[in-house]
Amino acid sequence: MSSLSNITGQELIKFVISIGYKFERQNKGNHRIFVHNNKKILVIPAYKKKILKKGLLCGILKDIGIPKAEFLNSIN
C-alpha cells in the first residue's frame, strides 16, 4: 500500500482527472491547472518523478474534499 509520503504529481493528476477535474492550462513552469464545475481550481506541480511534499498533498486533498484513506485506496 502506498503512503502519502511517496506520491508523485503525475499520480495525483491521474486521480483528479478520474474524479472529474479537467486540465485547463499549464503555466510556463511545471504547474498544471485543473478545473471542476463545482469545486476549487487546483494547481498541481507536475514534475516527472518528484515526490510531492506531504503538506501540499494533504492540502490538495482537503481542497477537493477527499479523505486521505479514500485517496490511498483509489490509487492502489
VENFEN-V507415 format. One line per field, one symbol per residue. ss: DSSP state (@ for helix, = for strand, . for the rest). phi: phi as a letter, one per 20 degrees, with the letter a starting at -180 (. if undefined). psi: psi as a letter, one per 40 degrees, with the letter a starting at -180 (. if undefined). A space follows every 10 residues. Layout:
BEGIN
ss: ???
phi: ???
psi: ???
END
This chain:
BEGIN
ss: ...@@@.=@@ @@@@@@@@.. .=====.... =====..... .====..... =..@@@@@@@ @@@@...@@@ @@@@@.
phi: .fcfecdeff fffgffffdo fdfdacffed eddcccgdcf fddcfdfgcf fffgffffff fffemdfgff ffffee
psi: hiieefhidd ddddddddee ihhdihadbf hihiiideii hhhhhfideh hiiddddddd dddefhiddd dddde.
END
